[in-house]
Amino acid sequence: MITNLKTRVLSTAAAEPSPTRAAIKSRNKLLSLLAGTAGMVAFVIFALFMSDSRLVRLGGEVTPHHHLQRSVWLVVTTAGGALGVAATALWLALWRGRSMLGRSRSLLLYGTALTPICLFAWKVLCSMVFGYPMIEWPERPGLRCLSLSLLIAIGPLLTFLAVRRTAPVRPALNGASMGVAAGACAWGAVDLWCPVAALPHLLLGHALPLCILAAIGALLGEAVLKVRHR
Amino acid sequence: MGLETKPKVDAADAAMERYSNGDDAAFAELYDAIAPRLLGFLRRVSRDAIVAEDLMQQTFLQMHRARGSFISGARVKPWAFAIAKRLLIDDARRRQVELRLFSHLRGKGFAMTCQPAMPDAADQLHARRLEHCVQQRLDALPDNQRIAFRLVKEEGLSLKKTAELLGTSVTAVKLRTHRAYTAVRSVFRERPL
């Protein structure tokens, strides 16, 4: 019976082609390139189209605070810190070390929960240190940043899921962690574009997308990464 | 002539490594290295030889599909057991849904009764009854306790490896195993040998 089973398993596997490590490597490189390009294209198109000058030309409203200019050092420091946090989030979400089971539950949970908090704290801290006014911009509640973040991050999130393919343990948590990592990358890009530092704006336009992406990641992770009887 | 100390490489890990690099013949070696233990585990947990074989075939198919993403140097057994465990849970859920759907058929013809085998001696009968009671007690346990108990006490996996496999802490595994063990022990207290 065991021999029959072995024959059955081997013949079923032989009938179904599966990519080798080399094939997966080149596929992953292509996917990463596509995701990066998609994110950048989304950022450039959105940022150009939704810039204040463009909106003025289209007959839109100009923000009364457009005279507020961020210093280059503030932009570099804020974006640099955000990219550092994003790199850590990516490392936590994608790098599995030498285990096929991935990271532990606590590490994934802490990483997912702490990434938005760190990004938010860094942004606020930089604004305070550089003396940048964290004033309200009523006409910029954060909806543009929210859409831009989601637009930039969705491509990378799908790529991360495609690269991972399967997670026999904690698929939802792995997906959430990937969502937050993609969102953290988007945060870095949006931060280059958005000068608003008001707390409600940061919460709605910058932090909320990370929570939404974590939720989307968890749902997709459960649907895509979970091992199923097929 | 010096003593050469080579790091001990598991046969299954080496076979999986070769298989993920494209050596198709290594799949049979991988099967030989893992299958007996994996099938034993699946049989014990599912208590159904046909289901166990089906799940094992599925486990190997999943490994075959994901061979390209196998991390170089990773251990294959915890991964295989994790896939098998996930498939077991998925299968049990599917069966529960099917049972609910066809609950109206459950009557005389559909009732599943577990009858002990014909004993040829009184002590064999007693042993079978005890085994049956232990099985019933294990069945009544929550899934997490039962699986932890099977992996630690029957499969002989270490607490650390079991914790890794179940995605929980060593303390939680200890607690689950202890609770299951206490439940099983109570059978022997109620029905002394």
Interface residues (C-beta under 8 A of the other chain):
Chain A: M1 I2 L5 K6 R8 V9 L10 T12 A13 A14 E16 S18 P19 T20 R21 A22 A23 I24 K25 R96 G97 R98 S99 M100 L101 S104 R105 S106 R164 R165 T166 P168 V169 R170 K226 V227 R228 H229 R230
Chain B: S20 N21 G22 D24 F27 A28 Y31 D32 A35 P36 L39 E53 L55 M56 Q57 Q58 F60 L61 Q62 H64 R65 A66 R67 G68 S69 F70 I71 S72 G73 A74 R75 V76 P78 W79 A82 I83 K85 R86 L87 D90 D91 R94 E164 L165 L166 G167 T168 S169
